[in-house]
Amino acid sequence: MHPKNTDKPDFPYWLVAVVAIGLYLFWQVIADETYTKVLHTLSKGIWVTIYVTVIAYSIACVLGLGLALAGMSRSLVLRQFSRFYIEVVRGVPIIVLLLYVAFVLAPALVSLWNWMAELIGFDPIRTRDFSLLWRAIIALTLAYASFLAEVFRAGLQSVDTGQIEAAEALGLSRWQVFRLIVFPQALRTILPPLGNDFVAMLKDSSLVSVLGVTDVTQLGKVTAAGNFRYFETYNVVALVYLTMTISLSIALRRFEQRMRRR
């Protein structure tokens, strides 16, 4: 069966259901002292979750774009390096990569720094001086850079080659062609998957709790272990994540609609 084509969008009954559940949970938070205490505790981790997501995603976008351009380069070495990185990193679960960066790569980087510091006369550092928060950010950055590289590659390759050839015929440099012709058109194509990956990273940021980073999930685990009110605690944890992800998804959808009208 083919989907029915219609210009009239479906009424968002799913959103009504989500809002109803959210309002019920918010009412519980206001009316129930246990919910109120849990939310007060978790609110301290919301900013950590947002900080980790925004920083890691921003760096991952830059790295992912670089990998995409390397994969489309005329250099065989750059193309092979890009493909090697993307295939290897995408094949490793994020939680495994998180643990590897935290307990293998970070100590190795500290050892490398101490070796260089000894040569140039700087003071050595200890492994525990390498913040677990930044270990988590680096791991998420490396993981999502591989996903975003494929998003950027698909978007860049979707631009009609005729327009590129016409721009080159007018005497534009390769950088001007990319900046003025290719990237603006590719951006319209890649905005939806970029938004989806941002929402996905917001959820995957909960994995940093395995390192003891005090995000929403970690504070939820600590709170539940202390008050033994698992039902109430994880209801609030789910509510916090749902509020952030659904709000972000709606905002991204509105932004995409505005971009299409231009």
Buried (B, 14 or more C-beta within 10 A) or exposed (E): EEEEEEEEEEEEEEEEEBEEEBEEBBEBBEEEEBBBBBBEBBEEBBEBBBBBBBBBBEBBBEBBBBBBBBBBEEEEEBBEBBBEBBEEBEEBEBBEBBBBBBEEBBBEBBEEBBEEEEEEEEEEEEEEEBEBBBBBBBBBBBBBBBBBBBBBBBBBBEBEEEEBEEBBEEEBEEEBBBEEBBBEBBBBBBBBBBBBBBBBBBBBBBBBBBBBBBBBBBBBBBBBEEBEBEEBBBBBBEBBBBBBBBEBBEEBEEEBEEEEEE
